[in-house]
Amino acid sequence: MNILLFLTYDCDLACSYCRIKERRTHPTVMPWDVAVRALEMAAAKIAKRGCDKATLGFFGGEPLMEWDTIVEATRYFERCLREIRGGGPDGRVALEKTLTTNTLHLNEGKANWLKKNGFYMGLSIDGDQKMHDSCRRFPNGAPSHSRCIETLRFFPDPGSAEIIVTVSPDNVAFLADSIEWLVKNMGARNIAVNPVRDDPAGLAPEYAAKFAESYSRLGDIYIDLFRRGEYLRLDLIDSKITAHLHPGCLESAKCRFGDGEIAVAPNGKIYPCEQMVGNDDFLMGDVFDGVSSSAMKRIDDFKRRLSETPACSVCPVSDRCAKWCVCARIALDVETDSGINPVFCLHEKTAMETADRVANTLYSEGNPLFMAKFYGGT
């Protein structure tokens, strides 16, 4: 069972690709009674299902702006889980905690508390100054890169966190240099590249060419690192290699979009994913009245229609595709004969081409680090 508290719509930044500001509702900050009810509801579901593990996540806006709620909600949920019987050893429920932040509100005390309490951190930093400041600016237009990097001095080990890089038509030209900068200057070893899929500019031919060039350069960087014996987890490459070696693994690891996964907005409304918060087409209910059976049926019907898309069923690389991610599939509201988001397909196929070149190169060389990572050292 995964529960994510969308603590606030507020944020210091005004990123050009952010859609949160379009979905703001009242209140903009989650009241404590909403957080309590959400956590109690999640604990009840965990007990009913006999789950052996759960995830509590904090998202926004910028969740660190609501620091007291993070601390108290974490403690409260831990108490809730101690009072129920789950499916783990001796009835325990293992709790994973996650937080995604733009880093601006980090300080030494917060960083130490997050580390002590075992939080998995997602740091939203787009890379070097050119890429980051092309999209991630303050509301007055001022750049934010130097401020974000400055606050990382409080984070004990940035290399242990997941660095989240958002790539759009406005910054794709800087992508490869930015990944290289993150590795060399921040010691990043776990990087997630999140393409913006709801920008119509992504349909332009020149955008496809820029993306292909940037992804190809990422492949070169990946190969060079492994040749030097330097480890990197780069999701857009790793996931495609793993899906080729272990067919069906992406399907088994897919997001659950409302089925064992919920996101709670500041006003208490429940959505199937943090990406859908504020989009009432996917409203499931609220923390006080519970989940609506009719809403769940509507969402289940929608997921079934997506899974039956004819273009996917005949696609030769469908089993390596992230089509299981409902949010990615619906991100761009565009009508096509195939029923498929063309920007989604562009990213997926380009990533596969890059991953195949990387894998073929390093496998043919018998690269020890690559073999250990994907073949268990064989």
N, C-alpha and C positions, 0 to 999 in steps of 0.2 A: 504494500500500500504506500503510495507516494502522495504526500500533501505539500503543496507549495502555497505559502502566504505571500500574496502580492501586497506588500505593506504600504506602499505609497505610489501615487502617480508623480510625485514631485521628484525633481532631479536638478542638479546644478547645471547640466549640459543641455544643449539643444541640437543633438546630432541630426544631420540632414536626413538620415535614413530611418529615424525613429518614428514609429507609428503610435506610440503610447499616448502622445498628446491629443490624438484624434479620438481617443476612447475615454477621456477623463470623465468621471462621474463624481457625484457627491456622496459621502465625504471623500476627499482625496487621500486621506490618511486612515489606516485601519484602526478603529477603536478597539480597546482591550476586550470588550465583551464579544466582539466579532471573532477575535483571535481565539479566545477561550472556547467559544461554541464550535469553531472549526476544528480545534484540536480534540475536543471531547468527541465530536462526531467521527473524526478519523480513528481515534482510539477504539470506539465502539465497533467500527467496521473491521479493524484489525483483530479484535477479540472474536467477533462473529466468524471471520474467515479463518481464524487460526494461523495468521501470518507469522512467519519466523523472523521477518525483517521489515523495516519500514524506512522511509526517507522523509525528512523534514527539510524543506527548502525555503529560502527567503529571496524575494525578487522585487523588482520595481520597474519604473522609477529607480531611485537609488535607495536600496534598503538600509544602508548604514546611516541614513538620516533619521531612522527610527531605531536607534541602538538599544534603548531600554526595552522596547518590545521584543527585539531579537533575543536578548538575554532572558527576559522573563518567560517568553514563549518556549524557548528551549528547555528551561528548567521545568515549566509546567507540563510540557509534553513528556519529558522523561519521567515525571511523577505519574502521569496518566498510564504510561506503558508499564511501570512497575506494579500498578494496581490491577492489571488484567493478566489473563493467561494467554500467551501466544503459542506459536507452533515450534519455537526453538527449544534448546535444552532446558529442562526444568521450567518450561512454560515461558521462557524469556523471549523478548523481541529485540533483535539487534537493530540499533538506530543509526542510520547514516544521516549526516547533516551537511547541507550545501548552502552556499551563498554566492550570489553573483553581484559584483560591484565594479564601479568605474574607478575605484581606489581613492577618490578625492577626500573621503571622510575617514580614511585609515589613520590611526595613530599608534603609538607603541602599545598602549594599554589594550586597545581593541585587537590589534594583531596578536598579541600574546594570549588573550582570552580565546580567540578563534582557534589558535593552534592548540592550546591546552584542551579545548573541548572537541578537538578532532574534526573540524570543519573542512570539507572539500571546497576549495575556493576557485571560483571562476573570475578571472580578472579581465575586464573588457578594455583591452588596449590594442589598437589597430596596428601597432608596430612602430616604425620610425616616425620622425616628425612630419615628413611630407604626407605620408598616408594617414596618420592619425588626425592631423590638423586639417586635412582636406574635408573631413566630415564631422569630427568630434570637437565642436567649439562651444564656448559659453554663449548664452543668449545675446550678449552684446557683440558677438562675432569674434571675440578674442580667442586665440588658440589655447588648448588645454594640455598639450603633450608634456610640457615641462613640469606642470603642476602634478600631473598623474604620475610621472616617473619619480618626482621628488618624494611623494608619499610612500613609494615602495620601499624606501629605506627602513620603514617600520615593519615591513613584512619579512619574517625570518628567513624565508627561502622562496623567492619568486619562481625558481626553477621547479619547485614541487607543485605549483598551482597549474591549473589549466588556463592558458592564455586564449582569450576569445577574440578572434580577428574577424570583423565584419567587412565584407568586400562588396562594392557596388560599382556602377558605371563611373562614379566620380573618383574612385581611388584604385581601381583595378591595375592601372599602369604601375603603381608603386608596390604591388603585392609581394613580388619575389624579394625585392630589396628589404621589405619590412620583415619578412620571415627570417631572412639572413641576419638582420639587425637584432631581432628578438633572441636568436640563438647566441650570437656573439656577445651582445651587450647586457642581456638580462639572464643569460643562462637558461633560457626556456627550453624545456624538453617535452612539453605536452601542449600542442597547439591545435585549436579547433578553428577551422575556416568556415565562417557562416556566410554564404552568398545571399544578397538581398534578392528575393524572388518576386517582389511586387512592384518593381520599377519598370514601367513600359520601355524605358531606354534599353533594357536588356534584350529586346527583340531586334535591335538594330544590328546589321551584319558586322559593323566595325566593332561592336561590343563583343561579339563572338570571337572575332580575331584577337582582340586584346586579351580576352580570357584564355584563349588557347595558348597564346604566347606566354602569359604569366604562369599558367599551370605547367607549361613545359620547363620554364626556368625553375619552378619549385622542384620539379623532378631532378633537375641537374644538381640543385643544392642538396637534396636528400641523398643522392648517390655519392656526392663528394663527402658528406658527413660520415656516411657509413664506411666509405673507403678509409677515412681517417680514424675509424673506430669510435665515432661519436654518436651516441644514441639519440633518436628523435622519434616522438610519436606525433605524426601529422595525420589527423583523422581522414582527410579527403583521399590520401594515398593508402594508409593502413587499412581502412575499412574495405576498400575495393580489392586489395590483395587478399585479405582474410575471407571475403565473400567468394572469391575464386577458389581458394583452397578448401573452404568449408561451406559448400552450398547450403543455403537455408539458414545460415547463422544470423543474417540480418533480420529475417522474419522472426526468429525466436527472440531476438533482442529488441524488437520493435516497441515503440511507445504505445501505451495502453489507452490514451485519449479517452478518459472518462471511465474506463474499466480498470479500477485499481489505481487511477491517477487523477487527481483533481487539483485545480488552482482556485484559490479564494480571493476575490477582489476586496478592496477596502470596504465596500458597502455590504459585504457578506454574500454576494452572488457567487455561485459556483460554476466554473467552466472546466472543460476537459483538459486544458493545457494552458500554460502561462501565455502562450502566443495568441490565445483566443480571448483573454480577459478583456472585457468591454465590448465584445462582439456578441450581441444578444441572439444572433442566429444560432449560437451554440450554447446558450444559457441552459444549465441543467437544473437550477433551483437556487436555494439559498440555505445558509447554515442554520436558520431558525425553523424553517418549514421542511427542510430536507430536499432530496432529489426527486424531481418529477418523473414518474414512470413514462409519461407521454414524451417528455423531452429526451429521455434515454432511448426510447424507441426511435425517435427522429434521428438522433445521432448514430445509432446502430444502423439504421437504414442508409444513412449517408455513407458510412464507412463501407457498407456492403456494396453500394453503387460504385465507390471508388475502386474496390477490389475487383470489380467485374469490367473495368475499362478495357474494351477490345484491343486498343493499341498496345496496352501493356502485355496482354496475353500472347501476342505474336512477336513481341520484341525479343531479340536473341540475347540481350543482356539484362533482361528483367530480373533475374535472380540475384543480380549484383547491385541492383538499384535501391535507392532509399525511398521507394514508392510507398513503403509502409508508414512513412511519416505523414500523417494527415495534414498537419500544418503546412508542410512543404508543398504538398499537392494542391492546396487551395489558396496559396499565398497570392497568386496573380489571378485576378478576375478577368479572364480573357476567353472568348469563345473560339474554339478551334474544331475542325472536323473530327480530330482524334479524341477530343475531350481531355487532352493532356496539356498541362502548363508547359509551353515550349522553352521557357527560361529554365525550368526545372530539368528538362531533358538535356539542355545544353550543358548545364553544370555536371550532371551525372555522367554523360558520355565523355566529356572532356577530362573529368577526373579519372575515369576508367582507362582512357588512352594513356594518361600520364602514369598511372599506377602500373599498367602492364609493361611500359618501357622500363620503369624503375625495377620492377621485379625480374624481368628478363635479363637486365644488365647485371644486377647483383647476384642473381642465382647462377648465371653462367660463369661468373667470377668466383663462385663459391665463397662469397663474402661471409666471414664467420659471424659477424654481428647480425646480419640479415638472416642467415640460416638459423641461428639461435632464436631469433625473435619470432620467425614464422614457422619453423620446422622443429622447434624444440632442441636445437643443437645437432640435428642429424646432418 
